[in-house]
Amino acid sequence: MLSDTQIRQQVQSKPINQIADRLGIDKADLLPYGREMAKIHTNALQRPSIKQGRLILISATTPTAGGEGKTTTTIGLGQAFAKLGKSVCLALREPSLGPCLGMKGGATGGGYSQIMPADRINLHFTGDFHAITSANNLLAAVIDNHVYQGNDLNIDPRQVLWRRVIDMNDRSLRNIVLGLGGKLQGIPREGGFDITAASEVMAMLCLASNLDDLRQRLENILVAFTYEGKPVFARQLQVTGAMLALLRDAIHPNLVQSIEGVPTFVHGGPFANIAHGCNSLLATRMAQHYADWAITEAGFGFDLGAEKFFDIKCRIGSLDPQAVVLVTTTRALKLHGGKAKEKLNEKDLSALRKGLSNLDKHIENVRKFNKRAVVALNRFSGDNTAELELIKARCQELDTPFAICDHYAAGGEGAIELAEQVMQVAHQSQPYQPLYPLDLPVEDKVRIICQEIYGADNVAFTKQAAKDLRQVQQLGFDHLPVCIAKAPGSLSDDPNLLGRPRDFDVTIRGIQINSGAGFLVVLTGDILRMPGLPKHPNAEHWQLQKDGSILNLN
């Protein structure tokens, strides 16, 4: 079997200007980054369009270590639409360096459903992550400098909320002490780093409608409190103009292509377990503006990225997906049914039956937003026919369209059945309904998500979380939607509870105000906003070849 790299090496990609021409993008809006990549100026959204822009959301059952292939399925589905002669464009998230170098690996699909140039997309791409990191850390530096230079705003160093970020997995930076080394080195205080994908600047870039909207969001960032307990916002530090300048190019969506030449916008990369988990609103709108079918994805399982897609991104961007695809595999469902990870290739109908409860719950969750799911079974080479039939039968019992997909091995041709099912559901779509109204108290919003989507019995707020709730209300931010940071490997906040957990409570240990992004980050369990590296990270296996390619990147 050929590796992903070997498959890509067999393909001669088209010049990016031809991909842009296929979409009908004006040459004045094309900002090339070499032969295979380009940014598309946001002005392109102001050009006339005759496209229908139907939106399809790709999500999944609860993810497992084996990987469900959600991005691969998104790409394969897009290629299937193209095979059927449809006008189609993809909108995906940018990979983060941290997971690429750590345990997860690249995020550009696999087999014959990949986007290109994978090595550049997975690494520095067009520099968006670096621009976000720089803008974030400029604000952090200015806060500490302001305190050092006289502190006119009377900022309490113990109540500085704004953390530094880096696009790397580094547990040693989670909690640090700044300003050591004497009085010329700054004011000592505790601080720390988050990963760039979890930063509020990333969220703001991904939710901004235009440059002016991004400017206002930057100005509204809550960065600290004074000694008297008054809030301090970024606009008071007079540096948001410089932050916007650093993000000047990053705001424009990036255009690449799939192996089969399907146009693909790849822009923004917030994690779904510790952020809102969707590509940029601008990229999604761009895909809709220039194609009849726009296919996008949300991170991790439906309980994380997709819930936030509906309750945060759809509200802010006035979006309404016509269909939802739930990607799953026999391997994932068997693991949720108690099968050992090292034995997932074995036939086990008993474990599969138990694991189907996880699929059941996600199908239920899709319906809570007034949408109908299409289940895409991503076939692996060793899958057993009886197991495939069992999943198909369950979907029939639940009146849920189902398709077995071979897009990894066959590209777009392997997802034709899925594409036909999706189009049929899309043509019958009803307007989506959010899970909760924004005028509810914050604790009620959290409780609704935990009970309706996760299946929890109740929600327990720690003393710190209760204190944070009071502060949110006092500052007038209780009208915002909530973005729950939760373990991705379980419907609960305990990663060890697989399948469909029952009889559990969710513990809320803190609430962070992301006033610039326009949501509240609700921290559950032991969730961390800076990942660590595994004992043997992927970085140990990478090798730069003489031709410039990178061995073992995927």
C-alpha positions in Angstrom: 0.0 0.0 0.0 1.3 3.4 -0.9 1.9 6.0 1.8 0.1 9.3 1.8 3.4 11.0 0.6 3.8 8.5 -2.2 0.2 9.1 -3.4 0.8 12.8 -3.4 4.0 12.4 -5.4 2.0 10.7 -8.2 -0.2 13.8 -8.6 0.7 16.9 -10.5 -1.3 19.7 -8.9 -2.8 22.5 -11.0 -1.5 26.0 -10.7 -3.4 27.9 -8.0 -4.6 30.5 -10.5 -6.4 27.8 -12.4 -8.2 26.7 -9.2 -9.2 30.3 -8.5 -10.4 30.6 -12.1 -12.6 27.6 -11.7 -14.3 29.3 -8.8 -14.6 32.5 -10.8 -12.4 34.6 -8.4 -11.3 37.9 -9.9 -7.5 38.1 -10.5 -7.4 41.3 -8.5 -8.4 39.3 -5.4 -5.8 36.5 -5.9 -2.7 36.8 -3.7 -0.4 33.9 -4.7 2.0 32.2 -2.3 4.0 30.4 -4.9 2.6 28.0 -7.5 0.2 25.9 -5.3 -1.2 28.3 -2.6 -2.8 31.7 -2.5 -4.7 34.0 -0.2 -8.0 35.3 -1.5 -8.6 38.9 -0.5 -11.7 39.4 1.6 -12.9 41.9 -1.1 -13.8 38.7 -3.1 -16.9 38.5 -0.9 -18.2 41.7 -2.3 -18.2 40.5 -5.9 -21.5 39.4 -7.5 -22.4 35.8 -7.1 -25.0 33.5 -8.6 -24.1 30.4 -6.6 -26.6 28.7 -4.3 -24.1 28.1 -1.5 -25.7 25.2 0.3 -23.7 24.3 3.4 -22.9 20.8 4.5 -21.3 20.2 8.0 -19.1 17.2 8.7 -18.9 15.9 12.2 -18.3 12.5 13.9 -19.0 10.1 16.7 -16.8 10.5 19.8 -13.1 10.3 18.5 -10.8 7.5 19.4 -7.0 7.0 19.2 -7.6 5.1 15.9 -8.9 8.2 14.1 -12.2 8.3 12.4 -11.0 10.1 9.3 -13.3 13.2 9.5 -11.1 15.4 7.4 -10.4 12.6 4.9 -14.2 12.1 4.6 -14.8 15.8 4.1 -12.3 15.9 1.2 -13.6 12.6 -0.2 -17.1 13.9 -0.1 -16.1 17.1 -1.9 -14.4 15.1 -4.6 -17.5 13.0 -5.0 -19.6 16.1 -5.5 -17.2 17.1 -8.2 -17.4 13.6 -9.8 -21.2 14.2 -10.0 -20.6 17.4 -11.9 -21.5 19.7 -9.0 -20.0 23.1 -8.2 -18.3 22.4 -4.9 -15.8 24.0 -2.6 -14.3 22.9 0.8 -13.6 25.0 3.9 -11.3 23.4 6.4 -9.2 24.3 9.5 -5.5 24.9 9.4 -3.4 22.3 11.2 -1.5 23.3 14.3 2.2 22.6 14.6 1.9 21.3 18.1 -0.2 18.2 17.3 1.6 17.7 14.0 4.9 17.4 15.9 3.3 15.6 18.8 1.0 12.7 18.6 -1.9 13.5 16.3 0.2 14.1 13.1 -0.9 16.1 10.1 -4.4 17.2 9.2 -4.6 17.2 5.5 -6.6 14.0 4.9 -5.2 10.7 3.7 -5.0 8.2 0.9 -6.7 9.5 -2.3 -8.6 12.1 -0.3 -5.9 14.7 0.6 -5.4 18.4 0.1 -2.1 19.7 -1.3 0.6 20.8 -0.7 0.3 18.8 2.5 3.8 19.5 3.8 3.4 23.3 3.6 -0.2 23.3 4.9 0.9 21.1 7.9 3.9 23.3 8.7 4.1 27.1 8.3 1.6 27.4 5.5 1.0 31.1 4.8 2.1 32.2 8.3 -1.4 32.7 9.8 -0.6 30.9 13.0 2.6 33.0 13.4 0.8 36.2 12.9 -1.8 35.2 15.5 0.9 34.2 17.9 2.7 37.6 17.4 -0.4 39.6 17.8 -1.3 37.8 21.0 2.2 38.1 22.5 2.5 41.8 21.6 -0.5 42.4 23.8 1.0 40.3 26.6 4.3 42.2 26.3 2.5 45.6 26.4 0.6 44.7 29.5 3.8 43.8 31.4 5.5 46.9 30.0 2.6 49.1 31.1 2.9 47.8 34.7 6.7 48.2 34.6 6.5 51.8 33.2 4.4 53.2 36.0 1.1 51.4 35.7 -1.2 54.4 34.9 -4.2 52.0 34.6 -3.5 50.6 38.0 -3.4 47.0 36.8 -3.2 44.4 39.5 -0.4 42.0 38.3 -2.1 39.2 40.2 -5.2 39.7 38.0 -3.7 39.8 34.6 -5.9 37.5 32.5 -4.0 37.6 29.2 -1.6 34.7 28.6 1.1 34.2 26.1 0.8 31.6 23.4 3.0 29.4 21.2 2.1 27.0 18.5 3.8 24.0 20.2 2.9 21.3 22.7 4.9 22.3 25.8 3.7 21.3 29.2 6.6 23.1 30.9 5.1 26.5 29.8 1.6 26.0 31.3 2.5 27.8 34.5 5.6 30.0 34.8 6.9 33.0 36.8 7.7 36.1 34.8 10.0 39.1 35.5 12.7 37.4 37.5 16.3 38.7 37.5 16.1 42.0 39.2 14.1 45.3 38.9 15.3 45.9 35.3 13.7 42.7 34.1 10.1 43.6 34.8 7.6 43.0 37.6 7.6 39.4 38.9 4.2 37.7 38.5 2.8 34.3 37.7 1.8 33.6 34.1 1.8 30.9 31.5 1.3 29.9 27.9 -1.6 28.4 26.0 -1.3 26.8 22.6 -2.0 29.2 19.8 -5.0 27.2 18.5 -6.7 27.9 21.9 -6.0 31.7 21.9 -8.7 34.3 21.8 -7.0 36.0 18.9 -7.4 32.8 16.9 -11.1 32.7 17.8 -11.6 36.4 16.9 -9.9 35.9 13.5 -12.2 32.9 12.8 -15.4 34.7 13.8 -14.7 38.1 12.3 -16.8 39.3 9.4 -14.3 41.8 8.1 -11.3 43.9 9.2 -13.4 46.4 11.0 -15.2 43.7 12.9 -11.8 42.2 13.9 -10.6 45.6 15.0 -13.6 46.0 17.3 -13.1 42.5 18.7 -9.5 43.2 19.5 -10.5 46.4 21.3 -13.0 44.5 23.4 -10.6 42.0 24.8 -10.7 41.8 28.6 -7.1 41.6 29.7 -6.9 42.3 33.4 -8.5 43.9 36.5 -7.3 46.9 38.5 -6.5 46.8 42.2 -10.1 48.1 42.7 -11.5 45.3 40.7 -12.4 47.3 37.6 -12.0 45.6 34.2 -9.2 46.7 31.8 -9.7 46.2 28.1 -7.1 46.0 25.3 -8.3 49.3 23.8 -7.0 51.1 26.9 -3.5 50.0 26.1 -3.6 51.6 22.7 -2.0 48.7 20.9 -4.9 47.2 19.0 -3.9 49.1 15.8 -0.5 47.3 15.9 -2.2 43.9 16.5 -4.5 44.5 13.5 -1.4 45.3 11.4 0.1 42.0 12.4 -3.1 40.3 11.3 -3.5 42.2 8.1 -2.6 39.3 5.8 -3.8 36.5 8.1 -7.4 37.6 7.8 -7.5 36.6 4.1 -8.6 33.0 3.5 -6.1 30.6 2.0 -6.9 28.7 -1.2 -5.4 25.3 -2.0 -6.8 22.1 -3.8 -7.5 18.5 -3.2 -5.7 15.6 -5.0 -8.5 15.6 -7.5 -8.4 19.4 -7.9 -11.4 20.4 -5.7 -10.9 24.0 -4.5 -10.3 24.2 -0.8 -10.2 27.1 1.6 -8.0 26.3 4.6 -8.2 29.1 7.2 -8.0 29.3 11.0 -7.5 26.5 13.4 -9.1 26.7 16.8 -9.2 23.4 18.7 -12.7 22.1 19.4 -12.0 20.7 22.9 -10.6 23.9 24.2 -11.9 26.5 21.7 -14.8 26.7 19.2 -13.3 24.3 16.7 -14.4 25.6 13.3 -12.5 27.2 10.4 -13.0 30.9 9.8 -16.4 32.4 9.0 -14.8 34.2 6.1 -13.6 31.0 4.5 -17.0 29.4 5.0 -18.7 32.3 3.4 -16.2 32.4 0.6 -16.9 28.7 -0.2 -20.6 29.4 -0.3 -20.1 32.6 -2.3 -18.2 30.8 -5.1 -19.8 27.3 -5.2 -23.3 25.7 -5.1 -22.1 23.3 -2.4 -19.8 24.3 0.4 -18.6 21.5 2.7 -17.0 22.2 6.0 -16.1 20.4 9.2 -16.1 21.0 13.0 -13.5 19.5 15.3 -13.7 16.2 17.3 -17.2 14.7 17.9 -20.6 16.3 17.4 -20.8 17.1 21.1 -17.8 19.5 20.8 -17.1 21.2 17.5 -20.5 20.8 16.0 -22.4 22.0 19.0 -20.2 25.1 19.0 -20.7 25.4 15.2 -24.4 25.7 15.7 -24.6 27.6 19.0 -21.7 30.0 18.3 -20.6 30.2 14.6 -24.1 29.9 13.1 -25.5 32.6 15.5 -22.6 35.0 14.7 -22.4 34.3 11.0 -26.1 33.7 10.2 -25.3 30.2 8.8 -27.6 27.3 8.4 -26.2 23.9 7.2 -28.6 21.9 5.0 -27.2 18.6 6.2 -24.9 17.0 8.8 -22.7 14.1 8.2 -21.6 11.9 11.1 -18.4 10.0 10.3 -17.7 6.8 12.2 -15.8 3.5 11.8 -16.3 -0.1 13.0 -13.1 0.3 14.9 -14.3 3.3 16.8 -17.6 1.8 17.7 -16.0 -1.4 18.9 -13.6 0.5 21.1 -16.6 2.4 22.6 -18.1 -1.1 23.2 -15.2 -2.2 25.3 -12.9 -3.8 22.7 -9.2 -3.4 23.5 -7.4 -1.0 21.2 -4.8 -3.5 20.0 -7.7 -5.9 19.0 -9.9 -3.6 17.0 -9.1 -5.4 13.7 -10.8 -8.6 15.1 -14.5 -9.3 14.4 -16.6 -8.6 17.5 -20.3 -8.1 17.0 -20.9 -8.0 20.8 -18.6 -5.1 21.3 -20.0 -3.3 18.2 -23.5 -3.6 19.5 -22.5 -2.0 22.8 -20.6 0.7 21.0 -23.5 1.6 18.8 -24.9 3.5 21.8 -22.4 6.2 21.0 -23.6 6.6 17.5 -27.2 6.6 18.7 -26.5 9.6 21.0 -24.8 11.6 18.3 -27.7 11.0 15.9 -30.1 12.2 18.7 -27.9 15.3 19.2 -28.1 16.3 15.5 -31.9 16.2 15.7 -31.8 18.6 18.7 -30.8 21.3 16.2 -33.7 20.4 13.9 -31.3 18.7 11.5 -31.1 15.1 10.1 -27.8 13.2 10.1 -26.3 11.1 7.4 -24.0 8.5 8.7 -20.8 8.0 6.8 -19.0 4.7 7.6 -15.4 5.2 6.7 -14.4 1.7 5.6 -11.0 0.3 6.7 -9.4 -2.5 4.6 -10.0 -5.2 7.3 -13.6 -4.3 8.0 -16.0 -7.3 8.4 -19.1 -7.4 6.3 -21.3 -8.6 9.2 -20.2 -5.6 11.3 -20.9 -3.2 8.4 -24.4 -4.7 8.1 -25.0 -4.3 11.8 -24.3 -0.6 11.7 -26.4 -0.2 8.6 -29.3 -1.9 10.3 -29.1 0.3 13.3 -29.2 3.4 11.1 -32.3 2.0 9.4 -33.9 1.5 12.8 -33.2 5.2 13.5 -34.5 6.3 10.1 -31.0 7.7 9.4 -29.5 7.7 5.9 -26.3 5.6 5.8 -23.4 5.1 3.3 -20.2 3.1 3.3 -17.3 5.1 2.0 -14.1 4.1 0.3 -12.8 7.6 -0.4 -9.4 6.8 1.3 -8.7 4.1 -1.3 -10.8 5.3 -4.2 -10.9 9.1 -3.8 -14.2 10.9 -4.9 -15.5 7.7 -6.6 -15.6 6.0 -3.2 -17.9 8.6 -1.7 -20.5 8.9 -4.5 -23.2 7.1 -2.5 -22.6 9.4 0.5 -22.8 12.5 -1.8 -26.2 11.3 -3.2 -27.5 10.7 0.3 -26.3 14.2 1.5 -27.9 16.0 -1.4 -31.2 14.2 -0.8 -31.2 15.2 2.9 -30.1 18.8 2.0 -33.1 19.3 -0.3 -35.4 18.5 2.6 -33.7 20.6 5.2 -35.5 22.6 7.8 -34.1 25.8 9.4 -31.8 25.0 12.3 -32.7 25.9 15.9 -30.1 26.8 18.5 -30.0 24.6 21.6 -30.6 27.5 24.0 -31.6 31.2 23.9 -28.9 33.7 24.7 -31.0 35.5 27.4 -30.8 32.5 29.7 -28.6 32.6 32.8 -25.1 31.2 32.1 -25.5 28.3 34.4 -28.7 27.3 32.6 -26.9 27.4 29.2 -24.2 25.2 30.6 -26.7 22.8 32.1 -28.6 22.5 28.9 -25.5 21.6 26.9 -24.3 19.1 29.5 -27.7 17.4 29.9 -29.0 17.5 26.4 -25.8 16.9 24.4 -23.5 15.0 26.8 -26.3 13.2 28.7 -25.2 14.3 32.2 -27.5 14.1 35.1 -26.5 17.4 36.5 -23.7 20.1 36.6 -21.5 20.9 39.6 -20.0 24.3 39.8 -16.9 24.6 42.0 -16.4 27.6 44.3 -14.1 29.2 41.7 -16.7 28.7 39.0 -19.4 30.2 41.1 -17.2 33.2 41.7 -16.6 33.5 38.0 -20.3 33.3 37.3 -20.9 36.3 39.6 -18.2 38.3 37.9 -19.6 37.5 34.4 -23.0 38.8 35.5 -21.5 41.9 37.1 -19.6 42.8 33.9 -22.7 42.2 31.8 -21.4 39.3 29.7 -24.0 36.8 30.7 -25.8 37.2 27.4 -22.9 35.5 25.5 -23.0 31.9 24.2 -20.8 29.4 26.0 -17.9 27.4 24.7 -17.3 24.4 26.8 -13.8 23.1 27.1 -14.0 19.3 27.6 -12.2 16.1 27.1 -12.7 15.0 23.5 -12.6 11.3 24.0 -15.8 10.9 25.9 -19.3 12.4 25.9 -18.6 13.2 29.6 -15.8 15.3 31.2 -14.1 12.0 32.1 -12.0 10.7 29.2 -12.2 7.1 30.6 -16.0 6.9 30.1 -16.5 5.5 26.6 -19.6 4.6 24.7 -22.7 6.5 26.0 -22.0 7.3 29.6 -24.9 7.5 32.0 -25.4 8.6 35.6 -22.7 11.2 35.7 -22.3 14.9 36.6 -20.1 17.4 34.8 -17.8 19.5 37.0 -17.3 23.1 36.0 -14.1 24.5 37.6 -13.9 27.9 36.0 -15.2 30.4 33.4 -13.1 32.6 31.2 -14.5 35.7 29.6 -13.5 35.9 25.9 -15.3 39.3 25.3 -13.4 39.9 22.0 -14.4 36.5 20.6 -17.9 36.9 21.9 -18.3 33.8 24.1 -17.5 32.4 27.5 -15.0 29.6 27.8 -16.4 27.1 30.4 -13.6 24.8 31.8 -14.6 21.3 32.8 -12.8 18.5 34.6 -9.0 18.5 34.1 -9.0 20.1 30.7 -5.8 22.0 29.8 -5.3 24.7 27.2 -1.7 23.7 26.6 -1.1 20.1 25.5 2.0 18.1 26.3 4.2 15.9 24.1 3.9 12.1 24.2 7.0 10.0 25.2 7.9 9.5 21.6 6.5 12.5 19.5 6.1 12.4 15.8 9.0 14.9 15.5 11.4 12.0 16.2 10.6 10.4 12.9 10.7 13.4 10.5 13.5 13.7 8.0 14.1 16.4 5.5 15.0 14.8 2.1 17.4 16.3 -0.5 14.4 17.1 -2.8 12.9 19.2 0.0 10.2 16.7 0.9 9.6 15.7 4.6 9.7 12.0 5.3 7.1 10.6 7.8 5.2 13.9 8.1 1.9 12.0 8.0 
